[in-house]
Amino acid sequence: MEKEIQRLLDEKINPLLANHFGAATLTGLENNVAKVRLSGACGSCPSAQFTLEDVVKTVLIEALPELEDVVLDTSVSDDLIDMAKKILNKRLK
């Protein structure tokens, strides 16, 4: 089901989010609950939860009825943590 979710994100959802300079990525799937991270402008938007529920969740659950829920992944990405470490290391030298 993960491949199908990512395909739907890439083909149906991300083109919509690209109009707002954003994107969505599947970060996990457990017990038929998909975790999705919004990135770009959508990742820091105050309406991110609304976007997830109104756009992402609606499309995914309509296409995949076995999916029980879609939740917003608000964790910090490993790339962002690595970037912060590099910046801090430069400042500490």
C-alpha positions as CSV (number, residue, x, y, z in Angstrom):
1,M,0.0,0.0,0.0
2,E,3.0,2.4,0.6
3,K,3.8,2.5,-3.1
4,E,0.2,3.2,-4.0
5,I,0.0,6.0,-1.4
6,Q,3.2,7.6,-2.8
7,R,1.9,7.3,-6.3
8,L,-1.2,9.1,-5.4
9,L,0.8,11.8,-3.6
10,D,3.0,12.2,-6.7
11,E,0.3,12.1,-9.3
12,K,-2.8,13.7,-7.7
13,I,-1.8,15.7,-4.6
14,N,1.7,17.1,-5.3
15,P,0.5,18.9,-8.5
16,L,-2.1,20.7,-6.4
17,L,0.3,21.5,-3.6
18,A,2.9,22.7,-6.2
19,N,0.6,25.6,-7.0
20,H,1.4,26.8,-3.4
21,F,5.1,25.8,-3.6
22,G,4.6,22.7,-1.5
23,A,4.7,18.9,-1.6
24,A,3.7,15.9,0.4
25,T,5.7,12.8,1.2
26,L,4.7,9.6,2.9
27,T,6.9,9.1,6.0
28,G,5.3,6.0,7.5
29,L,2.5,3.6,7.4
30,E,1.4,1.6,10.4
31,N,-1.9,-0.1,11.2
32,N,-3.4,1.4,8.1
33,V,-2.6,4.9,9.2
34,A,-0.4,6.9,6.8
35,K,2.0,9.6,8.2
36,V,2.5,12.4,5.7
37,R,5.0,15.3,5.9
38,L,4.2,18.5,4.1
39,S,7.2,20.4,2.7
40,G,8.0,23.6,1.0
41,A,5.7,26.5,1.7
42,C,3.0,23.9,2.9
43,G,5.3,22.6,5.6
44,S,5.4,25.9,7.5
45,C,1.9,27.1,6.6
46,P,-0.5,27.8,9.5
47,S,-3.2,25.9,7.4
48,A,-1.1,22.7,7.1
49,Q,-3.5,20.6,9.2
50,F,-6.4,21.9,7.1
51,T,-4.5,21.1,3.9
52,L,-3.8,17.6,5.1
53,E,-7.4,16.9,6.1
54,D,-9.1,18.7,3.2
55,V,-6.8,17.6,0.3
56,V,-4.4,14.8,1.2
57,K,-6.6,12.7,3.5
58,T,-9.7,13.1,1.2
59,V,-7.8,12.0,-1.9
60,L,-6.0,9.1,-0.2
61,I,-9.0,7.6,1.7
62,E,-11.3,8.0,-1.4
63,A,-8.8,6.0,-3.5
64,L,-7.8,3.5,-0.7
65,P,-10.8,2.8,1.5
66,E,-8.7,0.3,3.5
67,L,-6.6,3.3,4.8
68,E,-8.1,4.2,8.2
69,D,-6.5,7.6,8.7
70,V,-3.9,10.1,7.4
71,V,-2.0,12.1,10.0
72,L,0.4,15.0,9.7
73,D,4.0,14.2,10.4
74,T,5.4,17.2,12.2
75,S,8.7,15.6,13.2
76,V,11.9,17.3,12.1
77,S,13.5,15.7,9.1
78,D,17.0,14.1,9.4
79,D,18.1,16.5,6.6
80,L,17.1,19.5,8.7
81,I,18.8,18.2,11.8
82,D,22.0,17.6,9.8
83,M,21.9,21.1,8.4
84,A,21.4,22.6,11.9
85,K,24.4,20.6,13.2
86,K,26.6,21.9,10.4
87,I,25.6,25.4,11.1
88,L,26.2,25.1,14.8
89,N,29.6,23.4,14.2
90,K,30.7,26.3,12.0
91,R,29.7,28.8,14.7
92,L,31.5,26.9,17.5
93,K,34.8,26.8,15.6
